[in-house]
Amino acid sequence: MLIIGAILTYLRGLTESRLQTAQEVQDVGLPILGVVPRMPGGRTSVARAMCVHLDSRSEVAEAYRTVFTTLYLSAAGARARTLLVTSPEAGDGKTTSASNLAIAIAQTGRRVLLCDADFRNRANRKKLRAHAATGLSSVLSGTETLDHAVHRTGLKTLYILPCGAIPRNPPEILSSQEFGELIDRLASEYDYIIFDSPPVNAATDSRILSAFCNATVLVLRAGKSTREGAERARNALMSGARIIGAILNDGGVN
């Protein structure tokens, strides 16, 4: 009975530490950029990543537009043109959020590049429809030109730069001089560059990327993300990132 009681106490504590509301996220010290409702079940990962385009009148699409509006009108966000979108852990919805935010911005007529910088997760290629063998890693290694690595999408002003082949040491190429020079070039060609990166608590890649970007957006999922995980991610990023706020996925769902 003592063992069962201990297990129940542990599970109760874990449940209570999970973030559920926007206020709880703010209590962690993260301003809320927007709360995205849960998407209907049965959608493919590609459909979820393109919700703002495929279901433009939905509450989810409007939520992502609100995220951009909040970001754009904020004092810090008004100057942010290179955005890192990341999360504490896998499964929080960072790739879906990065894609939909990029679409929402592109729908305003701005020229947007969505860059897949998550070299840790091959599944992202399917979500972003970026199966090309060439991409970011190819450009940084000098085996492909940027013009050939960037792909057009179904939206007139939205472009995508796939991650390309998985490098042996992602932190090494992301911290290279070539990467910094690439960002400078991209910033001169696009109004916004949205970077999707690995989860903060799983790899150092996002910490390196955040130092190159004007702002960082942390994606959390209600009922899944924990206070401890969010705080650990926030603290890890604070050394070099400019955390502009958080997106809460599945908001309002208990």
C-alpha positions in Angstrom: 0.0 0.0 0.0 2.9 2.4 0.8 4.3 1.8 -2.7 0.9 2.5 -4.3 0.5 5.6 -2.3 3.9 6.8 -3.3 3.2 6.2 -7.0 -0.1 8.1 -6.7 1.6 11.0 -5.0 4.2 11.1 -7.7 1.6 11.0 -10.5 -0.5 13.7 -8.8 2.6 15.9 -8.5 3.5 15.4 -12.1 -0.1 16.3 -13.2 -0.1 19.4 -11.0 3.2 20.6 -12.5 1.8 20.5 -16.1 1.0 23.9 -17.5 -2.7 24.3 -18.4 -3.4 28.0 -18.8 -1.9 31.1 -20.2 -1.7 32.5 -16.7 0.5 29.5 -15.6 2.8 30.1 -18.6 3.1 33.8 -17.6 3.9 32.7 -14.0 7.0 31.0 -15.4 8.1 34.3 -16.8 7.1 33.9 -20.4 4.8 36.5 -22.0 1.9 34.9 -24.0 1.9 35.7 -27.8 -1.2 33.6 -28.4 -3.2 30.6 -27.3 -3.9 28.1 -30.1 -6.9 25.8 -29.7 -6.6 22.1 -30.2 -7.0 21.0 -33.9 -9.7 18.5 -34.8 -8.4 14.9 -34.8 -7.7 12.8 -37.9 -5.6 15.4 -39.6 -2.3 14.4 -41.1 0.9 16.1 -39.9 1.1 18.0 -43.2 -2.5 19.3 -42.9 -1.8 20.4 -39.3 1.4 22.2 -40.4 -0.6 24.0 -43.2 -3.8 24.7 -41.2 -3.6 28.5 -41.7 -3.6 27.9 -45.5 -5.9 24.9 -45.8 -8.5 26.1 -43.2 -8.0 29.8 -43.2 -11.2 30.7 -41.4 -10.7 28.3 -38.5 -10.1 29.4 -34.9 -6.6 27.8 -35.2 -5.8 30.0 -38.2 -7.0 33.1 -36.5 -5.0 32.2 -33.4 -1.8 32.1 -35.4 -2.6 35.5 -37.0 -3.1 36.8 -33.5 0.4 35.5 -32.6 1.9 37.5 -35.5 -0.1 40.6 -34.7 1.0 40.5 -31.0 4.6 39.9 -32.0 4.5 42.7 -34.6 2.9 45.3 -32.3 5.2 44.5 -29.4 8.2 46.8 -28.9 10.7 44.0 -29.2 8.8 42.1 -31.9 8.6 45.1 -34.2 12.3 44.8 -34.8 12.5 41.0 -35.0 13.0 39.7 -38.5 14.8 36.4 -37.7 12.7 34.3 -35.4 13.6 31.0 -33.8 10.7 28.7 -32.9 11.5 26.0 -30.5 10.1 24.1 -27.5 11.3 22.4 -24.3 10.6 18.9 -25.5 9.5 17.0 -28.5 5.8 16.8 -29.2 5.0 20.4 -28.0 4.1 21.4 -31.6 7.0 23.7 -32.5 7.2 22.6 -36.2 3.5 22.9 -36.7 3.7 26.4 -35.0 6.7 27.5 -37.1 5.0 26.5 -40.3 1.6 28.1 -39.5 3.2 31.2 -38.3 5.3 31.5 -41.5 2.1 31.0 -43.5 0.2 33.6 -41.5 3.0 36.2 -42.1 3.2 35.3 -45.8 -0.5 35.9 -46.2 0.1 39.5 -45.3 2.2 39.8 -48.4 5.5 39.8 -46.7 8.3 37.7 -48.1 9.0 34.8 -45.7 11.5 32.0 -45.6 10.8 28.9 -43.4 14.1 27.3 -42.6 14.2 23.7 -41.2 17.2 23.8 -38.9 16.2 20.7 -37.0 18.8 18.2 -38.0 17.7 15.8 -35.2 14.3 14.9 -36.5 13.8 13.5 -40.0 10.0 13.5 -39.5 10.0 17.2 -40.0 10.7 16.8 -43.6 7.3 15.2 -44.1 5.5 17.9 -42.1 7.1 20.7 -44.1 7.0 18.8 -47.4 10.7 19.3 -47.6 12.1 15.9 -48.8 14.9 17.5 -50.8 18.4 16.0 -50.3 19.9 19.4 -50.6 19.2 22.2 -48.1 20.7 24.2 -45.2 23.5 21.7 -44.6 24.4 21.6 -48.3 24.6 25.4 -48.4 26.8 25.5 -45.3 29.1 22.8 -46.6 29.5 24.5 -49.9 28.1 21.7 -52.0 25.0 23.6 -53.1 24.1 27.3 -53.8 21.5 29.0 -51.8 19.4 29.7 -54.9 19.1 26.0 -55.7 18.5 24.9 -52.1 15.5 27.3 -51.5 12.2 26.0 -52.7 9.0 27.8 -53.7 5.7 26.8 -52.0 2.1 27.1 -53.0 2.0 30.5 -51.4 3.4 33.3 -53.5 5.6 34.9 -50.9 6.5 31.8 -48.8 9.7 29.9 -49.4 11.3 27.0 -47.6 14.9 26.0 -47.0 15.0 22.2 -46.1 17.5 21.0 -43.6 19.2 18.8 -46.3 21.5 15.9 -45.4 21.9 15.3 -41.6 25.5 16.4 -40.6 27.6 14.5 -38.2 27.9 17.4 -35.9 25.0 19.9 -36.1 26.3 22.3 -33.4 29.6 22.7 -35.3 28.0 23.9 -38.6 25.4 26.0 -36.8 28.1 27.9 -34.9 30.3 28.4 -38.0 31.1 31.7 -39.6 29.3 30.5 -42.7 26.1 30.2 -40.9 26.3 33.8 -39.5 27.0 35.0 -43.0 24.1 33.0 -44.4 21.7 34.6 -42.0 22.9 38.1 -43.0 22.3 37.3 -46.6 18.9 35.8 -45.9 17.9 38.9 -43.9 18.6 41.1 -46.9 16.4 39.0 -49.2 13.4 38.2 -46.9 11.2 40.2 -44.6 11.1 37.3 -42.1 13.1 34.2 -41.6 11.5 31.5 -39.4 13.8 28.9 -38.0 12.5 25.6 -36.7 15.0 23.9 -34.3 15.3 20.9 -32.1 13.8 21.0 -28.6 15.9 23.1 -26.1 16.1 20.4 -23.5 17.2 17.7 -26.0 20.1 19.4 -27.8 22.3 22.4 -27.8 21.4 23.4 -31.3 18.6 25.7 -30.4 20.8 27.6 -27.9 23.3 28.2 -30.7 20.6 29.3 -33.2 19.0 31.6 -30.7 22.2 33.7 -30.5 21.9 34.4 -34.2 18.2 35.3 -34.2 16.5 38.6 -33.3 14.0 36.8 -31.2 13.0 33.4 -29.9 9.5 32.0 -29.5 9.0 29.1 -27.1 6.1 26.7 -27.9 4.3 24.8 -25.1 1.5 22.4 -25.1 -1.3 22.6 -22.4 -1.5 19.5 -20.4 1.8 18.2 -21.6 4.5 20.8 -21.0 5.6 21.0 -17.4 6.6 24.0 -15.3 10.0 22.4 -14.7 10.6 21.8 -18.4 9.6 25.3 -19.4 11.8 26.8 -16.7 14.8 24.7 -17.7 14.3 25.7 -21.4 13.9 29.3 -20.5 17.0 29.3 -18.4 19.1 27.5 -21.0 18.1 30.1 -23.6 18.6 33.2 -21.5 22.4 33.0 -22.0 22.1 34.2 -25.6 18.5 34.3 -26.7 16.0 37.1 -26.7 12.9 35.3 -25.6 10.0 37.3 -26.9 7.2 35.1 -25.6 5.4 31.8 -25.8 2.7 30.1 -27.9 0.4 27.8 -25.9 -0.9 24.9 -28.0 -4.2 23.1 -27.1 -5.1 26.1 -24.9 -8.3 25.8 -23.0 -8.3 22.0 -23.0 -8.4 20.4 -19.6 
